[in-house]
């Protein structure tokens, strides 16, 4: 409680934040994680989504971090060394961030993905929602934008081990491909590279289960 009161006194803007917003719940922190101090977050635990505002003592920047499932990154639109100007950015845009985190289609569909047929692709439905300890977290009808110009279109995650099989579409290269993490460590694969959804579906039908099983074994070995 004392930490919370200190935080509110340090930054009066925090007193204006609603306790519930766009399906998220406000949490005030003030805790340090190394050189980074977490100031507040909006959490939707049941949907595994969290937006966190922090201060980085090393760079002297205020920043906003997205955590959506196992996807975690700082938003380049919300990094500023001046707290007052950073606050202005939050006043103007935090509601939009929360809406997009909860529903990536809240501002409409991406024209390139729509033209590619990604939103309407149903080939992934042949695979179980829960499979060998992984659960389907992102699907093409709610493709999720990432900061590198790619969209996550299919995500199988094991949140307990931090392992993930991810299918992406890079709109700049017009390329479909897969990325893997085992215990949060990237593992390269080119097996699912494709130009079209039909070819991707063939590759997934042949290889997705095998990769999930292999990732399960690798994650268990890392934990042993």
C-alpha positions in Angstrom: 0.0 0.0 0.0 2.8 2.4 0.9 4.5 1.7 -2.5 1.2 2.4 -4.3 0.7 5.7 -2.5 4.3 6.8 -3.3 3.8 6.0 -6.9 0.5 8.0 -7.1 2.2 10.9 -5.4 5.1 10.7 -7.9 2.9 10.7 -11.0 -0.6 12.2 -10.5 -1.6 10.9 -14.0 -2.0 7.5 -12.5 -5.0 8.7 -10.4 -6.9 9.4 -13.6 -6.7 5.8 -14.9 -9.9 3.7 -14.8 -9.8 0.5 -12.8 -11.3 -1.4 -15.8 -10.7 -0.4 -19.4 -11.6 -2.3 -22.6 -11.6 -5.6 -20.8 -8.4 -5.0 -18.8 -7.8 -4.4 -15.1 -5.5 -1.8 -13.8 -2.5 -2.9 -11.6 -0.2 -0.3 -10.1 3.3 -1.6 -9.3 6.4 0.5 -8.7 8.5 -2.7 -8.6 12.0 -2.8 -10.0 13.0 -5.5 -12.4 16.8 -4.8 -12.7 17.1 -1.4 -14.2 13.4 -1.3 -15.3 10.7 0.0 -13.0 7.2 -1.2 -13.8 4.8 1.7 -13.2 1.4 0.3 -14.1 -0.2 -2.3 -16.3 -3.5 -3.2 -17.7 -4.0 -7.0 -17.5 -6.4 -9.4 -19.0 -5.2 -12.6 -17.5 -7.8 -14.9 -18.9 -6.9 -13.8 -22.4 -3.1 -13.7 -21.6 -2.8 -10.1 -22.6 -1.0 -7.3 -20.7 0.0 -3.7 -21.5 2.7 -2.4 -19.2 4.2 1.1 -18.8 7.8 1.2 -17.4 10.7 3.5 -16.8 14.2 2.4 -17.9 16.8 3.8 -15.5 19.6 2.9 -17.9 18.2 4.8 -20.9 16.1 7.3 -18.9 13.1 6.5 -21.1 9.5 5.9 -20.3 8.1 3.0 -22.5 5.1 0.9 -23.2 5.4 -2.9 -23.5 2.9 -5.3 -25.2 2.7 -8.9 -23.8 0.3 -10.9 -25.8 0.7 -14.6 -25.1 4.4 -15.2 -25.6 4.8 -12.2 -27.8 6.6 -9.4 -25.9 7.9 -6.1 -27.3 8.2 -2.4 -26.7 6.1 -0.1 -28.8 8.2 2.4 -30.7 5.3 4.9 -30.7 5.5 5.1 -26.9 9.1 5.7 -25.9 10.0 9.1 -24.5 12.5 10.5 -22.0 10.1 13.3 -21.0 7.4 12.0 -18.7 5.0 14.9 -19.4 5.2 14.3 -23.2 5.0 10.6 -22.6 1.9 11.1 -20.6 0.4 13.1 -23.5 1.0 10.1 -25.8 -0.8 7.8 -23.3 -3.7 10.2 -22.9 -4.1 10.2 -26.7 -3.4 6.6 -27.5 -3.6 4.2 -24.5 -7.3 3.4 -25.1 -6.5 2.5 -28.7 -3.6 0.3 -27.6 -5.9 -1.6 -25.3 -8.6 -2.1 -27.9 -6.0 -3.4 -30.4 -4.5 -5.7 -27.9 -7.9 -7.2 -27.1 -9.1 -7.3 -30.7 -6.6 -6.8 -33.5 -9.5 -6.1 -35.9 -10.9 -3.3 -33.9 -9.8 -0.8 -36.6 -10.6 -3.1 -39.5 -8.8 -5.7 -41.6 -5.4 -5.3 -43.3 -6.0 -5.0 -47.0 -3.0 -7.1 -48.0 -4.0 -9.9 -45.7 -7.6 -9.8 -46.9 -6.3 -9.9 -50.5 -4.1 -12.9 -49.6 -7.2 -14.7 -48.2 -5.6 -15.1 -44.7 -8.7 -13.9 -42.7 -10.8 -16.5 -44.5 -8.3 -19.4 -44.4 -9.8 -22.3 -42.5 -7.2 -25.0 -43.3 -5.8 -24.7 -39.7 -9.1 -26.1 -38.3 -8.0 -29.6 -39.2 -5.6 -29.4 -36.3 -6.8 -29.8 -32.6 -7.1 -26.7 -30.5 -4.9 -28.4 -27.8 -2.2 -30.6 -29.1 0.7 -32.3 -27.3 0.7 -29.7 -24.5 0.3 -26.7 -26.9 -2.8 -24.7 -27.3 -4.0 -22.6 -30.2 -3.7 -19.0 -29.2 -3.9 -16.9 -32.4 -5.9 -17.8 -35.5 -6.0 -16.3 -39.0 -9.4 -14.6 -38.6 -7.8 -12.5 -35.8 -4.2 -12.2 -37.3 -2.1 -10.2 -34.9 0.3 -7.5 -36.1 3.9 -7.5 -34.9 6.4 -4.6 -35.0 8.6 -6.1 -37.7 6.0 -5.8 -40.5 4.7 -9.4 -40.0 1.4 -10.7 -38.8 1.1 -13.8 -36.6 -1.6 -15.9 -38.2 -1.4 -19.1 -36.3 0.1 -19.6 -32.9 0.5 -22.8 -30.9 1.9 -22.0 -27.5 2.9 -24.0 -24.4 2.9 -21.2 -21.9 4.3 -23.3 -19.0 7.6 -23.8 -20.8 7.6 -20.7 -23.0 7.6 -22.7 -26.2 5.8 -21.7 -29.3 5.2 -22.7 -32.9 4.2 -19.6 -34.9 3.1 -19.1 -38.5 3.6 -15.6 -39.9 2.8 -13.6 -43.0 5.3 -10.9 -43.9 3.4 -8.3 -45.9 6.5 -6.6 -47.1 7.9 -9.8 -48.6 4.6 -11.4 -49.4 5.9 -14.5 -47.6 4.4 -17.1 -45.3 6.8 -18.9 -42.9 7.1 -20.4 -39.4 9.2 -19.5 -36.4 9.7 -21.6 -33.3 10.8 -21.0 -29.7 11.7 -23.7 -27.2 11.8 -22.5 -23.6 11.9 -18.9 -25.1 15.0 -19.8 -27.2 14.5 -19.3 -31.0 14.9 -22.4 -33.2 15.3 -21.9 -36.9 13.2 -23.7 -39.5 12.5 -23.1 -43.2 10.3 -26.2 -43.7 7.1 -24.1 -43.8 8.2 -21.3 -46.1 5.6 -20.7 -48.7 4.2 -18.1 -51.1 0.6 -19.3 -51.0 -1.7 -20.6 -48.3 -2.3 -23.9 -50.2 1.4 -24.7 -50.0 1.6 -23.7 -46.4 -1.4 -26.0 -45.5 0.3 -29.0 -47.2 3.5 -28.3 -45.2 1.6 -28.0 -41.9 -0.4 -31.2 -42.6 2.9 -33.0 -43.1 5.0 -31.5 -40.4 3.2 -29.5 -37.7 2.6 -32.4 -35.3 6.1 -33.7 -35.7 7.5 -30.3 -34.8 5.3 -30.0 -31.8 6.4 -33.4 -30.5 10.0 -32.5 -31.1 9.6 -29.2 -29.3 7.9 -31.0 -26.4 10.9 -33.3 -26.1 13.4 -30.4 -26.3 11.6 -28.3 -23.7 11.5 -31.3 -21.3 15.2 -31.8 -21.8 15.9 -28.2 -21.0 13.9 -28.5 -17.8 15.5 -31.7 -16.7 
